[in-house]
């Protein structure tokens, strides 16, 4: 359409690495050309928020460079109090939905944000706003946070270790991450609790309910609660479609009434925490779509909602001093979180 010189087009294709970057173009994406009388003088494509591909004409011909776009990080701290929901409170404080999602993820092993959050609970969040050329782009990840839930205060700080791994820790360096998710599905309600004397809704007789039923829309993704190996994936009596994951020699998790399995879910496959393994359904003995979830230790059924979950490894001793130094100003930004509790 631009009627560019065919020789220039051939030169573009021959520039090292350029073809792959042009092949990844998506519909609607903008390219900026500088040309005159069919002769190409320049081309620009934004590769990311921090990088731009620039092709320029030099006496020797066309040359391609990847330029770094300097980004400005502006630290911001917001505070809020729950009245109706976490998302409404975060929005009222001036942050976006992603910040609310991150808060729920960070503290999700200690706080059930569906069942435990109450009006009057409070939070403080520190994160970076990302700017370029004086224009706001987006919010970065949460760097530090405090959440007061029913009188208990939880604090977290993000730390990137020298090997590049980023995780959230308590102020003294204990991991907030657990080896297992408390609930492996985004559910709407608990339709049946762990109960040794429940009357079965279909069989109409007393039968121990040795797991938790999480009601969720048909097809909702079900995730592996922790790292492990799939030891069963198929149909099993009243469970319907079932997945069993062996995490250690003693711990097994079970996922029942699934509508279907995710690609790659088969016996022997190793999965990591959060991997989608299947989808919510109502196969087997089920009256509605839900996930039946069990947590077994040495063959003994444990209540998934209350069992003490193993924690991930704390800060490596080699990095403890660096962690304390770098986390101190971030944790200071959360003060005075305690006054939010006192003023309730």
C-alpha positions, 0 to 999 in steps of 0.5 A: 500500500505504501509502494515501498521499494522492493529492494528495501523490503528485501533488505528488511527481511534480511536484517538479523532477527527482524523477520521474527519480530514482524511475523509476530504482528497482530491485527490492529497493531501499528507500524510507523513508517518514514518514507519518500518516493518509495524509499524507506527511511525508517520503521518503528514498532513498539515491542513492549512498554519498555522496548521499541524496534527501530529501523533506520537508513544509514549510508551502508543501508538499513539497520535495525536496533531495539531501543530501551524506553525508559520507564518511571516508577512512582510508588503509591500507597492506598488504604481502605476499609471493607464495607461490602466487598474487597473489589469495591473497597479497593476501587474506592481507594483509587486502585484497580481490580488487579490490585484486589486480585493480587491482595486475595492471592497474597493473603489467600492462604491465611484468609478465605476472601469468600467466607472470612472477610467482614465489614470493617476489615481494612487494608494498606497496599503499596505498589508502583505506578508505571509511567513513560514519557509523562503518561501513565501506563499501568500499575506494577505488582503489589510491593507490600501490603497489610490486611486486617481481618476480624482483628488479626493483622497480616503483612506481606512484602515482595522480594526478588532474590539474586536468582530472579525469583519473586515471592511474598514473605512475612516481615521476618522472612517466612513465606506466605506461600503454602505448599497447597491451595486452600481451595483449588477452584474459584467457587461461589459458595461451599455447598457441603462441608466436611461432615462425618454424619451427612445425609447424602442428597441422592442416596438419602442415607447417612454417609460421611462426607469426607471432603468439601463441595465447592459450588461453581458454574459448569466448566470453571477451571479446577487447579492442582492444589500443589505440586505433584504427580497425577496417579489417577485420571478417569471415572470412578463410581460416585465420584464421576470423572476424578483426578487424584494427585500424589504430592508426597508419600503421605499427602494425596488430593482428590478432585471429583464430579469433573465435567472433563479433563484438561489437555495433558491430564493423564496418569504419571504427569507431573503438575505444579500448583495452580495448573488447570487439571480439569473443569467443574461438572456434575458427573457421578452422584451429584445434584448440581455443578460443583467440585468435590475436593478431598485432602488425605494424609497417610490415607486419613481424610482431613478437612480441607478448610481447616487442615494445617497446610505445609509452608513453602521454604523461607528466605534463603539464609544467604539473602536474609540480610539483603531481604531485611534491608530492602523490605524495611522501607516498603514495610514502613510505607504500610504504617500506621496500619495498626491505627486502622484497627484501633479506630474501628 
